[in-house]
């Protein structure tokens, strides 16, 4: 690995496709350690040493999509489906507020029963009753829905592009097109949302060139949050026999994302912990600065099985307690502020 390339990445973040592929190709332990240290240095310089928190409520596991990799896919008849009602969602939101976590993430499958107006009313009520920052992650919707969500008080929207390879995207998400996903991200940005996107590392058919394109797309979109996690094969999907993504490649992708984008908020995803115990702390040590404890109530949480092992993770309160104990290992602290992206 060229030290000049790494210095260039740290100082400017200006990397082309070949530069990124070169960084993702790193295997030698000392060179890999230098990459991770450089990403951690950039994280410290641009967003500090504090970790921001977002509390998640997964309020429905119904989904109209047929994505080959996801346990919530419409064709999965083995999944016990659920929809939380308004009072249950509000109670979970109050639990997050009780722990002084400033941001609530409302996440679901693409569930048509939760209409745009219904979600907008829910956002309006939560905003009025809690004053929290609200992130929505409810998939592809119409411009009217996005506008109504924003006017109701939603602040952020997470819509991962999953892969920048249009052909692979269509194969993995039958009946869907990458261009439509990118159009939604543009609409969200234009409306004034803080926008999050991201990818899965280790998807069947993915190449280093694809990963480089993912990273360049994240930068080109001007995304404010980047969700980067390993692919984990689900036994009740068509990709049940595929190999899981590699933690080191996931961390390399995350580290390069930090070098490229400087001030984005990058979560240490649950999937990194599932694929390798301690993976979340490793992600925090190579560029990540956000943790998202799960406050979906017991009884529902087990049903949000987008990949195996996810539902076995600790409840949000337990995750938060464990996080406090472990942060000293990597010299980090929790910041209970809103954590909006600071533009470079």
Helices and strands as residue ranges (DSSP letters): H 3-12, H 17-24, H 29-47, E 50-60, H 86-98, E 103-108, H 116-130, E 133-137, H 143-152, E 156-158, H 166-172, H 178-191, E 194-201, H 208-221, E 225-230, H 247-261, E 265-266, H 270-275, H 279-284, E 290-291, G 301-303, G 310-312, H 316-327, G 328-330, E 333-335
